[in-house]
Structure formats: structure tokens, C-alpha cells
Amino acid sequence: MKQEIIDQTKKLAKDYDIYLQSTEINEVHLEKNRVNFANKVFDSGYGIRILKGGIGFSASNIKSDELIKKTILNAIKSAEMTEKVKFEFPKQGKYPEVEVVGRRIKNKGEQAVQEYAEQLLNEMSKDVLLSFGKVRSYDSFTNIINSEGLDVQKEDTNFMVELSLIVKKNNVRMEFWPHEYRRRMQDLPMERIKKWIQIANDQTIAKGPKTEQTTVVFSPEVVLDGLGTVLGSHATGSAKVNDVSRLAVGEKVATDELTIISDGLYPFGLGTSGFDDEGVAQRKIPIIEKGVFKGFVYDQFYALKDNTKSTGNGLKQSDVFFMFDGKYGMEPGNQISNFYVKPGDASYEEMIEDIDHGILVEQFSWMDPDAITGKFSSEIRAGYYIKDGEIAEPIKGGLVIGNIFDMIQKIESISDKSEITSASNVLAGVCPYISFRDVQIAGK
């Protein structure tokens, strides 16, 4: 069927690319501390872009001759109706070898997911109700072909755990809902599940914070949600070309401690791949180096608009949730790859020990800063006071108010370990803990 799609596209269009993907999905649904059901799904389809004045796109998961032709014609019609653009599909390149396949998912699949789910259930104590949960693996094969002779293939795996943890203590009912993604199962070990359970328990006795300006520590997930959303957006060629980026090459934008890389090659990173979703080799792109902005990342479209070359940052990703299967149904966009914040010198323990008074934010109810201005006002969903260099009583509620552009000029310290993490804003990250001074808390 792949050849039929290629042959029909060649007959009907001169300039094109074809994105073919097939995915095996294994999942276990959990309910009330037990397995509800297990499921295996196979998803496959194709997306076609046509250049004919403008760029047209259409996709389908139906592979009959009639539907293939209709999909191609829809892409052609879309291209003819779209504004004419300066564009050309990329040629074949040299691609780095990267680590993106989790062996347990590839070799054991269904069994591995079921074993993980059973281990997870064993971690539930009698006072914790797992009201709902999903454990899911993806094993995907992708092939990108275009009219410039490009023909690249890859396999990659992904893993997801989503839980709704309910704890009832002292007439308090608390729900904690973690939802994280990784490439490999071992990157979400049972220690991580235990930490979520501990956070859920702690929040039953949590109090609201007081209003003050103080030191605030962001967890790796929060760093990605906050800094990744804003700096990742402003570092794109799209933002530069459309004149909405606040970043200028050579400008000092943060403290010396901050170095950020768009790292498309980080082993087992969620954004890691030998090539992007247009077939351009991914690589490491310095964004900020010791506080100085170094450069932008480009997909093919904005690279040509800015008279430069793609950096391998044409990626297919939803704005709402991570896409591993079904990428064939989306067009690539200009996006930072793994948002890698280089670790600092202090261990996490040393970072906390150096804080006389502050707040650790493990998770916000919703960390969604304005991507243009950098402003945010987010409610603490799970956090802790830091007192005399130690983690103290848990807190929740209250608001952390600030501006990402201001905060990166007030970095106190960065932990010495960066970890693979996912964010609620569907970015891929490799981030440490970061502490910021003089952050506004609106509480009691």
C-alpha cells in the first residue's frame, strides 16, 4: 500500500512529501486500585503535503485506491487555494544515530505494560485510592518520502503514565493527578510513583501560603512549563520572522548560570530523533549560553523566509497533548526540540540547604504563561515551604505571580542534575531544579 500512495502522488503532483506512520499501542486501564481492562491498538496512516503555489495538506488512515486519490487531490486543492509561498522540500542528508527505542517496549510490548501496571498497583497503600489510571506504550515506525529524493525511516518508542490519586485523611479529600511521558519505561521508575503518592498524602494537610516576596524553587516539570513555553517560543524562526520575539542575538537576557540548548540528540529525550518531521537532520542548537542569547531554531518554511537553512526543528505536535501515534494527521510546525537546561553546580540538597526561607513548587494547577509577554499568575497545586535549609510543611493554593523574562535575571542556583521531563504544554524537556529570588506570592 505504501507504493500505491507513492505512485499515485507522483502521478498527480510534482512537488510533494509523504509522511507514513504505523504504531502499536499497548495500554492498561486502571480503576479503583485494580486493572479494569487491557487493550492493544494498531494505528496507521499517511499525510501528504503538496507544493503548488501554496502548501496544501491532507491526511487519511484509509488506504483504498479511491481514498488515496481523494487525499492527494484534497492536498492539491488546498495548495491552489493557499497563498503562494517561497518553499522547497528538503533533500536527503546525513543523519546522526540517536537512542530512542526502549527495549522493553520493543521486545515485550503488551507484557511489559501489564507488568508495570501490576507493580504500580502494588505501591498503592490502603489510604490511597487510584480512582483512574492509564499505562500506555507506543512503538512507532515512520517513513518520510519527498519529490527531492528524500527517503528516511525510523523506529521510536514512547511511554505514558496517567493517574488520579485520591487520599482521604482528617475529613480532607485530596486528588493529585500526575500525567507524564518518557521514551522508556525505566525512566518512570516506581520511585517516581512513590513520590506522587507522598505528594498526594502531604496535600491533605497542606495550608495556603502567605503573601510575600521570597525565593521560589521550580521543579524540572515546572521549569519546562514556564521557561520552555516562553523562551522556546521566542527562540523560533517563526517568532523572529513575524517580529514577535523579544530575543536578539548577542543580547544578555539572563544570569550567567543559565544555558539552554535545543537538543534534538539527547539520549531518550522525548524530542529526540535523527531527523525532524520534514526529514532534516536534528542537532544541538545553542539558545542561551551563560545568559547570552545565541540564535534561533528553524523549520524549512521559516528558514527559507529568513534566507537561512532549517535547523531540523520542523516538528509535528499538538498544542493540547503529546502526539506519538497519529502524527501523520498533522502538519509540521516550527518548534524547539528537547528544551535542555544545562545543570548547575549545586546538588538539589545543597540548593535547599542554602535557602533560609522559600517555597518549592512541585506542580501548579496550570502553569500557562503568556508566550509573548512572559507574564503568568499560577495557583500552587502541590508545594512545600523551605525553612532553615529544610523542606517543611506542605502548601497548596495561593498564586505565584511573575514574568519569565524577569525571573531568568534573578536565578539564584541551578541543581547539578537535569532530568527528562514532560510538561502540560506538550514540550519535551531535560531540566533541573532552579531557584529564583524575590518572587511574588499572593496568599493569605
DRENDO-1510 file (C-alpha; in Angstrom, 1 decimal, always signed):
<recs>
REC; n; res; u; v; w
REC; 1; MET; +0.0; +0.0; +0.0 .
REC; 2; LYS; +3.0; +2.3; +0.6 .
REC; 3; GLN; +4.0; +2.0; -3.0 .
REC; 4; GLU; +0.4; +2.8; -4.2 .
REC; 5; ILE; +0.5; +6.0; -2.2 .
REC; 6; ILE; +3.8; +7.0; -3.7 .
REC; 7; ASP; +2.8; +6.1; -7.2 .
REC; 8; GLN; -0.5; +8.0; -7.1 .
REC; 9; THR; +1.2; +11.0; -5.6 .
REC; 10; LYS; +3.8; +11.1; -8.3 .
REC; 11; LYS; +1.1; +10.9; -11.0 .
REC; 12; LEU; -0.8; +13.8; -9.6 .
REC; 13; ALA; +1.8; +16.1; -8.2 .
REC; 14; LYS; +5.2; +17.4; -9.0 .
REC; 15; ASP; +6.4; +18.7; -5.6 .
REC; 16; TYR; +5.3; +16.7; -2.5 .
REC; 17; ASP; +6.2; +15.0; +0.7 .
REC; 18; ILE; +4.6; +11.9; +2.2 .
REC; 19; TYR; +4.6; +11.1; +5.9 .
REC; 20; LEU; +3.7; +7.4; +6.7 .
REC; 21; GLN; +3.4; +6.2; +10.2 .
REC; 22; SER; +2.3; +2.9; +11.9 .
REC; 23; THR; +2.1; +2.5; +15.7 .
REC; 24; GLU; +1.4; -0.4; +18.0 .
REC; 25; ILE; -0.2; +0.8; +21.2 .
REC; 26; ASN; -0.5; -1.3; +24.3 .
REC; 27; GLU; -2.4; +0.0; +27.3 .
REC; 28; VAL; -3.8; -1.0; +30.6 .
REC; 29; HIS; -6.7; +1.0; +32.2 .
REC; 30; LEU; -6.8; +1.1; +36.0 .
REC; 31; GLU; -9.8; +1.8; +38.2 .
REC; 32; LYS; -10.3; +1.7; +42.0 .
REC; 33; ASN; -6.9; +0.0; +42.6 .
REC; 34; ARG; -7.4; -2.8; +40.1 .
REC; 35; VAL; -7.0; -3.5; +36.4 .
REC; 36; ASN; -10.1; -2.5; +34.6 .
REC; 37; PHE; -9.1; -3.7; +31.1 .
REC; 38; ALA; -6.1; -4.1; +28.8 .
REC; 39; ASN; -6.1; -3.1; +25.2 .
REC; 40; LYS; -3.9; -3.3; +22.1 .
REC; 41; VAL; -4.5; -0.9; +19.2 .
REC; 42; PHE; -2.8; -0.6; +15.8 .
REC; 43; ASP; -2.9; +2.9; +14.2 .
REC; 44; SER; -1.5; +3.7; +10.8 .
REC; 45; GLY; -2.0; +6.4; +8.2 .
REC; 46; TYR; -0.4; +8.9; +5.9 .
REC; 47; GLY; -0.2; +12.7; +5.5 .
REC; 48; ILE; +0.6; +14.4; +2.2 .
REC; 49; ARG; +1.9; +17.9; +1.6 .
REC; 50; ILE; +1.7; +19.4; -1.9 .
REC; 51; LEU; +3.6; +22.5; -3.1 .
REC; 52; LYS; +1.6; +24.1; -5.9 .
REC; 53; GLY; +1.9; +27.9; -5.4 .
REC; 54; GLY; +1.0; +27.4; -1.7 .
REC; 55; ILE; +1.4; +24.4; +0.5 .
REC; 56; GLY; -1.6; +22.1; +0.8 .
REC; 57; PHE; -2.1; +19.3; +3.2 .
REC; 58; SER; -4.4; +16.3; +3.6 .
REC; 59; ALA; -4.3; +13.1; +5.6 .
REC; 60; SER; -6.1; +9.8; +6.0 .
REC; 61; ASN; -5.9; +6.4; +7.6 .
REC; 62; ILE; -7.9; +4.7; +4.9 .
REC; 63; LYS; -5.8; +3.1; +2.2 .
REC; 64; SER; -8.2; +2.2; -0.6 .
REC; 65; ASP; -7.3; +3.4; -4.1 .
REC; 66; GLU; -10.2; +5.8; -4.1 .
REC; 67; LEU; -9.4; +7.4; -0.8 .
REC; 68; ILE; -5.7; +7.7; -1.6 .
REC; 69; LYS; -6.5; +9.6; -4.7 .
REC; 70; LYS; -9.1; +11.8; -2.9 .
REC; 71; THR; -6.5; +12.6; -0.2 .
REC; 72; ILE; -3.9; +13.7; -2.8 .
REC; 73; LEU; -6.5; +15.8; -4.7 .
REC; 74; ASN; -7.6; +17.5; -1.4 .
REC; 75; ALA; -4.0; +18.4; -0.7 .
REC; 76; ILE; -3.6; +19.8; -4.3 .
REC; 77; LYS; -6.8; +21.8; -4.0 .
REC; 78; SER; -5.7; +23.2; -0.6 .
REC; 79; ALA; -2.3; +24.2; -2.1 .
REC; 80; GLU; -4.0; +26.0; -5.0 .
REC; 81; MET; -6.3; +27.9; -2.6 .
REC; 82; THR; -3.5; +28.9; -0.2 .
REC; 83; GLU; -1.3; +32.0; -0.5 .
REC; 84; LYS; +1.8; +31.4; -2.7 .
REC; 85; VAL; +5.0; +30.9; -0.7 .
REC; 86; LYS; +8.7; +30.6; -1.1 .
REC; 87; PHE; +9.3; +26.9; -0.4 .
REC; 88; GLU; +11.1; +23.7; -1.4 .
REC; 89; PHE; +11.1; +20.3; +0.2 .
REC; 90; PRO; +14.5; +19.3; +1.8 .
REC; 91; LYS; +16.9; +16.9; +0.2 .
REC; 92; GLN; +18.4; +13.8; +1.7 .
REC; 93; GLY; +21.0; +14.4; +4.3 .
REC; 94; LYS; +23.3; +12.7; +6.7 .
REC; 95; TYR; +21.6; +11.7; +9.9 .
REC; 96; PRO; +23.1; +11.1; +13.3 .
REC; 97; GLU; +22.4; +7.9; +15.3 .
REC; 98; VAL; +20.3; +8.5; +18.3 .
REC; 99; GLU; +18.9; +6.5; +21.2 .
REC; 100; VAL; +15.1; +6.5; +21.0 .
REC; 101; VAL; +13.9; +2.8; +21.4 .
REC; 102; GLY; +13.1; +1.4; +24.8 .
REC; 103; ARG; +13.9; -2.3; +24.6 .
REC; 104; ARG; +11.2; -3.5; +27.0 .
REC; 105; ILE; +8.6; -1.8; +24.9 .
REC; 106; LYS; +10.0; -3.1; +21.6 .
REC; 107; ASN; +10.6; -6.7; +22.7 .
REC; 108; LYS; +7.9; -7.3; +25.3 .
REC; 109; GLY; +5.2; -4.7; +24.5 .
REC; 110; GLU; +1.9; -5.9; +25.9 .
REC; 111; GLN; +3.6; -8.0; +28.7 .
REC; 112; ALA; +5.8; -5.1; +29.8 .
REC; 113; VAL; +2.9; -2.7; +30.2 .
REC; 114; GLN; +0.9; -5.2; +32.2 .
REC; 115; GLU; +3.9; -5.9; +34.5 .
REC; 116; TYR; +4.4; -2.2; +35.1 .
REC; 117; ALA; +0.7; -1.7; +35.9 .
REC; 118; GLU; +0.8; -4.6; +38.4 .
REC; 119; GLN; +3.9; -3.1; +40.1 .
REC; 120; LEU; +2.2; +0.3; +40.2 .
REC; 121; LEU; -0.9; -1.2; +41.9 .
REC; 122; ASN; +1.3; -2.9; +44.5 .
REC; 123; GLU; +2.6; +0.6; +45.5 .
REC; 124; MET; -0.9; +1.8; +46.4 .
REC; 125; SER; -1.4; +1.8; +50.2 .
REC; 126; LYS; -4.8; +1.3; +51.8 .
REC; 127; ASP; -5.4; +5.1; +52.3 .
REC; 128; VAL; -4.7; +5.9; +48.6 .
REC; 129; LEU; -7.4; +5.3; +46.0 .
REC; 130; LEU; -6.3; +5.0; +42.4 .
REC; 131; SER; -9.7; +6.1; +41.1 .
REC; 132; PHE; -8.4; +6.1; +37.5 .
REC; 133; GLY; -5.2; +5.4; +35.6 .
REC; 134; LYS; -3.6; +4.6; +32.3 .
REC; 135; VAL; -0.3; +2.9; +31.5 .
REC; 136; ARG; +0.4; +3.0; +27.8 .
REC; 137; SER; +3.3; +2.3; +25.4 .
REC; 138; TYR; +3.8; +3.3; +21.8 .
REC; 139; ASP; +6.1; +1.6; +19.2 .
REC; 140; SER; +6.1; +3.6; +16.0 .
REC; 141; PHE; +7.6; +3.3; +12.5 .
REC; 142; THR; +7.9; +6.4; +10.4 .
REC; 143; ASN; +8.9; +6.9; +6.8 .
REC; 144; ILE; +9.2; +10.3; +5.1 .
REC; 145; ILE; +9.5; +10.5; +1.3 .
REC; 146; ASN; +9.5; +13.5; -0.9 .
REC; 147; SER; +9.9; +14.7; -4.5 .
REC; 148; GLU; +13.6; +15.7; -3.9 .
REC; 149; GLY; +14.6; +12.1; -3.5 .
REC; 150; LEU; +14.5; +12.1; +0.3 .
REC; 151; ASP; +13.5; +8.7; +1.8 .
REC; 152; VAL; +14.2; +8.3; +5.6 .
REC; 153; GLN; +12.9; +5.8; +8.1 .
REC; 154; LYS; +12.9; +5.4; +11.9 .
REC; 155; GLU; +11.5; +3.5; +14.8 .
REC; 156; ASP; +10.9; +5.1; +18.2 .
REC; 157; THR; +9.1; +4.1; +21.4 .
REC; 158; ASN; +7.2; +6.2; +24.0 .
REC; 159; PHE; +5.6; +5.5; +27.3 .
REC; 160; MET; +2.9; +7.3; +29.3 .
REC; 161; VAL; +1.5; +7.0; +32.9 .
REC; 162; GLU; -1.6; +9.0; +34.0 .
REC; 163; LEU; -3.0; +8.6; +37.5 .
REC; 164; SER; -5.8; +10.1; +39.6 .
REC; 165; LEU; -4.7; +9.6; +43.2 .
REC; 166; ILE; -7.3; +10.3; +45.9 .
REC; 167; VAL; -6.4; +10.4; +49.6 .
REC; 168; LYS; -8.9; +10.9; +52.4 .
REC; 169; LYS; -7.5; +11.9; +55.8 .
REC; 170; ASN; -8.8; +14.0; +58.7 .
REC; 171; ASN; -12.0; +14.8; +56.8 .
REC; 172; VAL; -10.0; +16.1; +53.9 .
REC; 173; ARG; -10.2; +14.6; +50.4 .
REC; 174; MET; -7.3; +15.4; +48.1 .
REC; 175; GLU; -6.9; +14.4; +44.4 .
REC; 176; PHE; -3.5; +14.5; +42.8 .
REC; 177; TRP; -3.4; +13.9; +39.0 .
REC; 178; PRO; +0.1; +13.3; +37.6 .
REC; 179; HIS; +0.5; +12.7; +33.8 .
REC; 180; GLU; +3.9; +12.1; +32.4 .
REC; 181; TYR; +5.7; +10.8; +29.3 .
REC; 182; ARG; +9.0; +9.2; +28.6 .
REC; 183; ARG; +10.7; +7.2; +25.9 .
REC; 184; ARG; +11.5; +4.2; +28.1 .
REC; 185; MET; +9.6; +2.5; +31.0 .
REC; 186; GLN; +12.7; +2.7; +33.3 .
REC; 187; ASP; +12.6; +6.5; +33.0 .
REC; 188; LEU; +9.4; +6.4; +35.1 .
REC; 189; PRO; +10.5; +4.0; +37.9 .
REC; 190; MET; +8.4; +3.0; +40.9 .
REC; 191; GLU; +10.3; +5.6; +42.9 .
REC; 192; ARG; +8.5; +8.2; +40.8 .
REC; 193; ILE; +5.2; +6.6; +41.6 .
REC; 194; LYS; +6.1; +6.6; +45.3 .
REC; 195; LYS; +6.9; +10.3; +45.1 .
REC; 196; TRP; +3.5; +11.1; +43.6 .
REC; 197; ILE; +1.8; +9.1; +46.4 .
REC; 198; GLN; +3.7; +11.0; +49.0 .
REC; 199; ILE; +2.8; +14.3; +47.4 .
REC; 200; ALA; -0.9; +13.3; +47.4 .
REC; 201; ASN; -0.7; +12.3; +51.1 .
REC; 202; ASP; +1.1; +15.6; +52.0 .
REC; 203; GLN; -1.5; +17.7; +50.3 .
REC; 204; THR; -4.2; +16.5; +52.8 .
REC; 205; ILE; -2.5; +18.6; +55.5 .
REC; 206; ALA; -1.4; +21.4; +53.2 .
REC; 207; LYS; -2.2; +25.0; +54.0 .
REC; 208; GLY; -2.3; +28.1; +51.9 .
REC; 209; PRO; +0.9; +30.2; +51.7 .
REC; 210; LYS; +1.1; +33.8; +53.0 .
REC; 211; THR; +1.6; +36.8; +50.8 .
REC; 212; GLU; +5.2; +37.8; +50.4 .
REC; 213; GLN; +8.2; +38.1; +48.1 .
REC; 214; THR; +10.5; +35.2; +48.6 .
REC; 215; THR; +12.8; +32.6; +47.0 .
REC; 216; VAL; +10.9; +30.1; +44.8 .
REC; 217; VAL; +12.2; +26.8; +43.6 .
REC; 218; PHE; +10.7; +25.3; +40.4 .
REC; 219; SER; +10.7; +21.5; +39.8 .
REC; 220; PRO; +12.0; +20.3; +36.4 .
REC; 221; GLU; +8.4; +19.9; +35.2 .
REC; 222; VAL; +7.6; +23.5; +36.2 .
REC; 223; VAL; +10.8; +24.8; +34.7 .
REC; 224; LEU; +9.7; +23.3; +31.4 .
REC; 225; ASP; +6.2; +24.6; +31.7 .
REC; 226; GLY; +7.4; +28.1; +32.5 .
REC; 227; LEU; +10.8; +28.8; +30.8 .
REC; 228; GLY; +10.1; +26.3; +28.0 .
REC; 229; THR; +6.8; +27.9; +26.9 .
REC; 230; VAL; +8.2; +31.4; +26.8 .
REC; 231; LEU; +11.8; +31.1; +25.8 .
REC; 232; GLY; +11.1; +28.1; +23.5 .
REC; 233; SER; +8.5; +30.3; +21.6 .
REC; 234; HIS; +10.7; +33.4; +21.3 .
REC; 235; ALA; +13.7; +31.3; +20.1 .
REC; 236; THR; +11.9; +30.1; +16.9 .
REC; 237; GLY; +12.4; +31.5; +13.4 .
REC; 238; SER; +8.6; +31.9; +13.3 .
REC; 239; ALA; +8.8; +34.4; +16.2 .
REC; 240; LYS; +11.7; +36.2; +14.5 .
REC; 241; VAL; +10.2; +36.4; +11.1 .
REC; 242; ASN; +6.8; +37.6; +12.5 .
REC; 243; ASP; +8.6; +40.2; +14.6 .
REC; 244; VAL; +7.2; +38.9; +18.0 .
REC; 245; SER; +10.5; +37.7; +19.5 .
REC; 246; ARG; +12.0; +39.6; +22.4 .
REC; 247; LEU; +15.3; +37.9; +21.9 .
REC; 248; ALA; +18.2; +39.3; +19.9 .
REC; 249; VAL; +21.4; +37.5; +19.1 .
REC; 250; GLY; +24.3; +38.6; +21.4 .
REC; 251; GLU; +21.9; +40.2; +24.0 .
REC; 252; LYS; +22.4; +39.4; +27.7 .
REC; 253; VAL; +18.9; +38.1; +28.7 .
REC; 254; ALA; +19.6; +36.0; +31.9 .
REC; 255; THR; +22.2; +35.4; +34.6 .
REC; 256; ASP; +25.4; +33.7; +33.8 .
REC; 257; GLU; +24.1; +30.4; +35.3 .
REC; 258; LEU; +21.6; +29.8; +32.6 .
REC; 259; THR; +22.5; +27.8; +29.5 .
REC; 260; ILE; +19.7; +26.4; +27.3 .
REC; 261; ILE; +20.1; +24.1; +24.2 .
REC; 262; SER; +17.6; +22.9; +21.7 .
REC; 263; ASP; +19.0; +19.3; +21.9 .
REC; 264; GLY; +17.4; +17.0; +19.3 .
REC; 265; LEU; +20.0; +14.3; +20.0 .
REC; 266; TYR; +19.7; +13.9; +23.8 .
REC; 267; PRO; +19.6; +10.1; +24.6 .
REC; 268; PHE; +15.9; +9.0; +25.0 .
REC; 269; GLY; +14.6; +12.6; +25.1 .
REC; 270; LEU; +11.0; +13.0; +24.1 .
REC; 271; GLY; +12.0; +15.3; +21.3 .
REC; 272; THR; +15.0; +13.2; +20.2 .
REC; 273; SER; +15.3; +12.0; +16.6 .
REC; 274; GLY; +17.9; +11.6; +13.9 .
REC; 275; PHE; +15.7; +13.9; +11.7 .
REC; 276; ASP; +12.7; +16.1; +12.2 .
REC; 277; ASP; +9.2; +15.6; +10.7 .
REC; 278; GLU; +10.3; +17.1; +7.4 .
REC; 279; GLY; +13.4; +14.9; +7.0 .
REC; 280; VAL; +16.0; +17.4; +8.1 .
REC; 281; ALA; +18.8; +16.2; +10.4 .
REC; 282; GLN; +18.3; +17.3; +14.0 .
REC; 283; ARG; +21.2; +18.6; +16.1 .
REC; 284; LYS; +22.2; +20.6; +19.1 .
REC; 285; ILE; +21.3; +24.3; +18.8 .
REC; 286; PRO; +22.6; +26.8; +21.5 .
REC; 287; ILE; +19.7; +29.1; +22.5 .
REC; 288; ILE; +21.1; +30.8; +25.6 .
REC; 289; GLU; +24.8; +30.4; +26.7 .
REC; 290; LYS; +25.8; +31.8; +30.1 .
REC; 291; GLY; +22.9; +34.2; +29.9 .
REC; 292; VAL; +23.5; +35.4; +26.3 .
REC; 293; PHE; +21.0; +34.6; +23.5 .
REC; 294; LYS; +22.8; +32.8; +20.8 .
REC; 295; GLY; +20.4; +32.0; +18.0 .
REC; 296; PHE; +17.0; +30.8; +16.6 .
REC; 297; VAL; +15.7; +27.4; +15.5 .
REC; 298; TYR; +14.0; +26.9; +12.1 .
REC; 299; ASP; +11.8; +24.6; +10.2 .
REC; 300; GLN; +12.0; +24.5; +6.4 .
REC; 301; PHE; +9.3; +27.2; +5.9 .
REC; 302; TYR; +10.7; +29.9; +8.2 .
REC; 303; ALA; +14.3; +29.1; +7.3 .
REC; 304; LEU; +13.5; +29.9; +3.6 .
REC; 305; LYS; +11.6; +33.0; +4.7 .
REC; 306; ASP; +14.6; +34.2; +6.7 .
REC; 307; ASN; +17.2; +33.3; +4.0 .
REC; 308; THR; +18.8; +30.6; +6.0 .
REC; 309; LYS; +18.7; +26.8; +6.4 .
REC; 310; SER; +16.5; +24.6; +8.6 .
REC; 311; THR; +18.0; +23.6; +11.9 .
REC; 312; GLY; +15.8; +20.4; +12.0 .
REC; 313; ASN; +13.1; +22.0; +14.0 .
REC; 314; GLY; +10.1; +21.2; +11.9 .
REC; 315; LEU; +8.0; +19.1; +14.3 .
REC; 316; LYS; +4.5; +17.6; +14.3 .
REC; 317; GLN; +3.0; +18.2; +17.8 .
REC; 318; SER; -0.4; +19.0; +19.2 .
REC; 319; ASP; -0.9; +22.1; +21.3 .
REC; 320; VAL; -3.1; +20.1; +23.7 .
REC; 321; PHE; -1.5; +16.7; +24.3 .
REC; 322; PHE; +1.6; +14.8; +23.3 .
REC; 323; MET; +1.3; +13.1; +19.8 .
REC; 324; PHE; +3.1; +9.9; +19.3 .
REC; 325; ASP; +0.6; +8.0; +17.1 .
REC; 326; GLY; -1.4; +9.9; +14.5 .
REC; 327; LYS; +1.4; +12.4; +13.7 .
REC; 328; TYR; +0.6; +11.7; +10.0 .
REC; 329; GLY; -2.6; +13.8; +10.6 .
REC; 330; MET; -0.7; +17.0; +11.4 .
REC; 331; GLU; +1.5; +19.4; +9.5 .
REC; 332; PRO; +5.0; +20.2; +10.9 .
REC; 333; GLY; +5.5; +23.5; +12.7 .
REC; 334; ASN; +8.5; +25.5; +13.9 .
REC; 335; GLN; +9.2; +24.3; +17.5 .
REC; 336; ILE; +12.2; +23.9; +19.8 .
REC; 337; SER; +13.3; +20.2; +20.3 .
REC; 338; ASN; +14.3; +18.9; +23.7 .
REC; 339; PHE; +14.4; +22.1; +25.9 .
REC; 340; TYR; +17.7; +21.2; +27.6 .
REC; 341; VAL; +18.7; +23.4; +30.6 .
REC; 342; LYS; +22.3; +22.7; +31.4 .
REC; 343; PRO; +22.7; +21.7; +35.1 .
REC; 344; GLY; +24.5; +23.9; +37.6 .
REC; 345; ASP; +27.0; +23.2; +40.3 .
REC; 346; ALA; +24.8; +22.6; +43.4 .
REC; 347; SER; +23.1; +19.4; +44.3 .
REC; 348; TYR; +19.4; +19.6; +44.9 .
REC; 349; GLU; +20.1; +19.1; +48.7 .
REC; 350; GLU; +22.7; +21.8; +48.7 .
REC; 351; MET; +20.3; +24.2; +46.9 .
REC; 352; ILE; +17.6; +23.6; +49.6 .
REC; 353; GLU; +20.2; +23.9; +52.4 .
REC; 354; ASP; +21.2; +27.4; +51.1 .
REC; 355; ILE; +17.6; +28.7; +51.4 .
REC; 356; ASP; +16.6; +30.2; +54.8 .
REC; 357; HIS; +13.1; +30.8; +53.7 .
REC; 358; GLY; +11.3; +30.0; +50.4 .
REC; 359; ILE; +8.8; +27.8; +48.6 .
REC; 360; LEU; +9.3; +24.7; +46.5 .
REC; 361; VAL; +6.7; +24.3; +43.7 .
REC; 362; GLU; +6.4; +20.7; +42.6 .
REC; 363; GLN; +3.4; +21.4; +40.4 .
REC; 364; PHE; +1.0; +24.2; +39.5 .
REC; 365; SER; -2.7; +23.7; +38.9 .
REC; 366; TRP; -1.9; +25.2; +35.5 .
REC; 367; MET; +1.3; +26.8; +34.5 .
REC; 368; ASP; +0.5; +28.7; +31.3 .
REC; 369; PRO; +2.5; +31.9; +30.9 .
REC; 370; ASP; +1.7; +34.2; +28.1 .
REC; 371; ALA; +4.1; +33.1; +25.4 .
REC; 372; ILE; +4.6; +36.6; +24.1 .
REC; 373; THR; +4.9; +38.7; +27.3 .
REC; 374; GLY; +6.2; +36.0; +29.6 .
REC; 375; LYS; +3.7; +37.0; +32.4 .
REC; 376; PHE; +2.0; +34.4; +34.5 .
REC; 377; SER; -0.2; +34.0; +37.6 .
REC; 378; SER; -0.5; +30.3; +38.6 .
REC; 379; GLU; -2.0; +28.5; +41.5 .
REC; 380; ILE; +0.2; +26.2; +43.5 .
REC; 381; ARG; -1.2; +22.7; +43.3 .
REC; 382; ALA; +1.5; +20.9; +45.2 .
REC; 383; GLY; +4.3; +22.6; +47.1 .
REC; 384; TYR; +6.3; +22.9; +50.3 .
REC; 385; TYR; +7.7; +25.7; +52.5 .
REC; 386; ILE; +11.5; +25.7; +52.8 .
REC; 387; LYS; +12.6; +26.8; +56.3 .
REC; 388; ASP; +16.2; +27.0; +57.6 .
REC; 389; GLY; +17.5; +24.9; +54.7 .
REC; 390; GLU; +15.0; +22.0; +55.0 .
REC; 391; ILE; +11.7; +21.0; +53.3 .
REC; 392; ALA; +9.0; +21.9; +55.8 .
REC; 393; GLU; +5.2; +21.8; +55.8 .
REC; 394; PRO; +3.2; +21.2; +52.5 .
REC; 395; ILE; +1.3; +24.1; +50.9 .
REC; 396; LYS; -1.3; +24.4; +48.2 .
REC; 397; GLY; -3.4; +27.3; +46.8 .
REC; 398; GLY; -2.2; +30.8; +46.6 .
REC; 399; LEU; -0.6; +32.3; +43.4 .
REC; 400; VAL; +2.9; +32.6; +42.2 .
REC; 401; ILE; +3.0; +35.8; +40.1 .
REC; 402; GLY; +5.8; +36.8; +37.8 .
REC; 403; ASN; +7.3; +37.3; +34.4 .
REC; 404; ILE; +9.7; +34.6; +32.9 .
REC; 405; PHE; +11.9; +37.3; +31.3 .
REC; 406; ASP; +12.3; +38.9; +34.7 .
REC; 407; MET; +12.8; +35.7; +36.6 .
REC; 408; ILE; +15.7; +34.4; +34.4 .
REC; 409; GLN; +17.6; +37.5; +35.5 .
REC; 410; LYS; +17.0; +36.5; +39.2 .
REC; 411; ILE; +18.3; +33.0; +39.2 .
REC; 412; GLU; +20.0; +32.0; +42.5 .
REC; 413; SER; +21.0; +28.5; +41.7 .
REC; 414; ILE; +20.5; +25.5; +39.4 .
REC; 415; SER; +20.7; +21.9; +40.5 .
REC; 416; ASP; +23.5; +19.7; +39.2 .
REC; 417; LYS; +21.2; +17.2; +37.5 .
REC; 418; SER; +18.9; +17.7; +34.6 .
REC; 419; GLU; +16.2; +15.1; +34.0 .
REC; 420; ILE; +14.0; +14.1; +31.2 .
REC; 421; THR; +10.6; +15.6; +31.8 .
REC; 422; SER; +7.3; +16.3; +30.0 .
REC; 423; ALA; +5.1; +19.4; +30.5 .
REC; 424; SER; +1.4; +20.2; +30.5 .
REC; 425; ASN; +2.1; +22.3; +27.4 .
REC; 426; VAL; +3.4; +19.3; +25.4 .
REC; 427; LEU; +7.0; +20.4; +25.3 .
REC; 428; ALA; +9.9; +17.9; +25.6 .
REC; 429; GLY; +12.4; +18.8; +28.2 .
REC; 430; VAL; +15.6; +17.9; +30.1 .
REC; 431; CYS; +15.5; +20.3; +33.0 .
REC; 432; PRO; +17.0; +20.7; +36.6 .
REC; 433; TYR; +15.5; +22.4; +39.7 .
REC; 434; ILE; +16.0; +26.2; +39.5 .
REC; 435; SER; +15.7; +28.7; +42.4 .
REC; 436; PHE; +14.7; +32.3; +41.8 .
REC; 437; ARG; +14.9; +35.2; +44.2 .
REC; 438; ASP; +12.3; +37.8; +45.0 .
REC; 439; VAL; +9.2; +36.1; +43.5 .
REC; 440; GLN; +5.8; +37.4; +44.4 .
REC; 441; ILE; +3.4; +35.0; +46.3 .
REC; 442; ALA; -0.2; +36.0; +46.7 .
REC; 443; GLY; -1.7; +34.1; +49.5 .
REC; 444; LYS; -3.4; +34.9; +52.9 .
</recs>
